[in-house]
Amino acid sequence: MLRKRIIFSLIYNDGFFTQSRNFRLQKVGDLKWLEKNYGFQKIAFSLDELIVVNASRTNKSVSDFASMIRLLVNDVFIPICAGGGIRSMEEAELLFKNGADKIIMNTALYKNPELIKELIRNYGSQSVVASVDYKTSNGINEVYIADGTEKIDKNLEQYLEYLELLDIGEIYLNSVDKDGTGFGYDFATIHDIAKKINKPLIIAGGAGNEKHLIEGLQINEVSAVATANLFNFIGDGLPNAREKIIASGLNIANWNPDQISIES
């Protein structure tokens, strides 16, 4: 059985990290603020992976974003998945060269599937994460691309089937309606689609406390839970959440150095 994971998602917008609610962005602080308030070296033991998304609305420069990733990896010793606005192999390679272990893709999945296939040929399917943003309208889960601004002509179930044919490595499923609310994941939709896909599933949008994370990880088909809530998990929030998840008996790695025994 594969170990489950806790992922922290950072939303980057024009040089600053932001708090998102229903995809409306509010500036929080720059990289120095993030390091001061979080201390990634310390909380790395509470995480299994970091996802950093470039949601810049005015200047979606992949080169500027890659420079920030290069600085971020100096303090982070866990896998980093990065993306946002990637339109070519050269832009993807720039992120890999600056420290990304995986690439997360959204708009290009739908508009440029040949780029996705080329990425997979060069880096392997495990290096490509499909970001799927959806909103629920009149009982139908509608898929959006381009930072949640453009609805496509496939519903969620149809789109997930399409992504499996592309052979991406993982699916990052994000509810726009739940995003930033802290009220919990969209469990109704997750339970409905989890058994219908054959790719590792990361769920996002709505986590506000460790109970939400535990409930998500208890779903057999969910491989990882993600949160982008900077404030609910600041300070000891993430370490405490991981301790409770470990205590619940879920199959998750224990990275706490104080609890790891090394035989001499």
N, C-alpha and C positions, 0 to 999 in steps of 0.2 A: 504494500500500500504506500502510495506516494505521500510524503509529508505535506501538510497544508501550510499556507503562508499568510503572513500579515504584511500588507504593502501600504506604504504611505505615498500619497500622490501630491505633488507640488505643482501649482498652477503659476506659470510665469507669464508676465504681461509687460512688455516694453521696459525691461530692466528691473521690475519689481515682482515679488511674489504676492499672490492675491488670495483672498477668500472668495469663494464662488457660491452663489445661491441661485438656483435655477438658471445658471450660466450668466448671471449678472455679476460682474467682477468688482471687487472692492480692494483697493491697494492696502497692503499690510506692511511690507518692508522689503529692503533689498537683501542681498546675500549676507552682508555684515549683520543685519538685524536677525536673520535666520540663524546664523551661527551663534550669536549672543543668546538668543532665547531658547534655542533647541539643543545646541551642542551635539552635533551629529555623531561624534566619536562615542559619546556616552549612550545615546539612545539607539545606536546601531544594534545593540544586543536585544532591542525590543522589536526589531524589524527583520524581515527576510529580503526585502527588495524596496527600491525607491523608483517611482515613476515620476518623471518630470515632463510636463506638457507645455509647449510654447503656444499660449493662447493670445499672443499679441495681436491687437486689432489694427494698429496703425502702421507698424513696421515689423513684419514677420521675418526678420533677418535670421536665417539659419546659422550664418557665421557668428553673429553676436550671441545667439543662443548656445552655440558650441563652445564659445569662449567661457560662458558662464558654467557650462557642464564641466569644463576642464578645471575651473576653480573649485567647484563643488566636490569633485572626486578626491580632492586633497584631504577632506575631512570625512569622507564616507567610504567604508570598507565593505559594502554590500553591493550586490548587483544593481546597476542603474539601467532603467529603460527610459529612453528619451525620444521625443518626437513633436510634431506639430509643424505643418507647413512644408513638409518634405515633398519636393516635386521631381527629384532626379536621384540617380545613383550617387552622383558626386556629393549632394547634400547629405545623403544617408551616410556615406563614407566619412564625411567630416565629423559627424556625431560619433561614429565608432572610433575614429582616430583620437577624439578628445575625451574618451572614457566611457562612452555608452556600451553596455553589454548587449542590449536589445534595442530595437526600434519600434515605436508605437505609431501606427498609421491609422488615418481616419478617411479623409476625403479621397485620397488616391486609391483606396480600396475599391471605391465605386467608379471613379472617373478615369483611373489609370491602372487597371489590373495588370497590364504588361510590366509596369514598374514593380509591382508586388512579386510577380513571378521571377523577375530578374534578381530582386533582393533575396528571394528564397534560394535561387540557384547559386548565388554567390556566398550567402551567409548561413543558409539552412533555415528550415521553417521555424526552428526553436528561437530564432533571433527576431522574428516578426510577430508583433502583438497587434491584433485588430481591435481598435477602439470603436465601440458601437454606442452611440447616443440615441436615446429614444424618448418620446413623449406619448402619453396615453390620451386619446381623444375618442370619445363615444365608444369606449371599449376596445379600440384598435390601437395597438402599439406601433406608432409611426416612427420611422428612422430618419434622423437628421445628420447632415454633414456640415462642413464649413463652420465649425464652432457653434453648431446648433442653429444655424440660420437658414439652411436649405433642406427641405423635405424631399426625400427620394421616392421613387414609384414602387418600392417594395415595402411590405410590412416587416415587422421584426422577424417573424418565423421564416419568411421567404429570404430575407437578407442573411440570416444565419446559415441557411442551406447554401446560399451562394458563397459565403466565406469559407465553408468547409471545402468546396470545390477548388478554392484558391490555395488550399493546404497551408493556411497560416498556422502559427504555433499555438497561440492562445487567443482567447476572446476576453476583452475588457468591457463588460456590460455596465453601462452607466445610465441611470434614470435621471433625466433632466428635471422631472417633476419632484423627485426626492432630493436632488443635489443641494447640499448645504443646509438642509432642514434640521438634521440631527434627529429625525423622528424614526429612523430605521430604514432598512433597504426595502425595495419593492418586492417583498417575498412572494406575493401572488404571481407575479410574472416570472420570477426566478424558478419557482416550483413548476410552473407550467412549461417552461422551455428547457430546463436543465436536463431532462431525460431525452430530449430530442436532438441534442448535439453531442458530438464525439470529440470535441476539443476541450482542453483544460479551460475552466471558466473562472474568471476573476469578476467579482461583483463590486459595484461602486455606486455611490449616490445615496446619502441618507444616514450613514453611521454616525451616532452621537455618543455612544458609550460602549463599554466592553460587552454588554449583553447583546447588542446588535452584532458585534463581531462573532461572538460565540454562536448565536443563532444561525449566522451565515455559514460558519465553518461546520456546523452540524449537518448541513445538507451534503449528502454523499458526493454529489456531482460538482460541488463547488470546490475548486482547488485553492482559491485564495480570496481574502476579503481586503478591500482597499478603503482607506479613508483619506479625505483631503481636508478634514476639519482641523484647522490650525489651533483653535482655541480650546475645544473640548479635550484635546489630547496633549496640551502643552504641559511642561513641567514633568511630573511623575505619571501623567496620564497613560502614556504608552507602556512604560515598564509595568505599571500596575495592571493594565489590561492584559499584557502578555502573561503575567503571573497567574491571573485568574483563568486564562485560557488553558495554560498548562495544568493548573489544578483541576480543571474540568475533565481532564483525561483525553482531550483531543490530540491527534497525532501531529504535533507541532514541535519543532526543534527548540531545545532549551539552550539559549546562548548566554545565560547568566553565568559570568565567570566565577561567581562565588559558589555556584551549585554544580560546577563541572569538576569532577575528580580526574586527575591524570595519574596513571600508575607509573611509578618510577622503575 
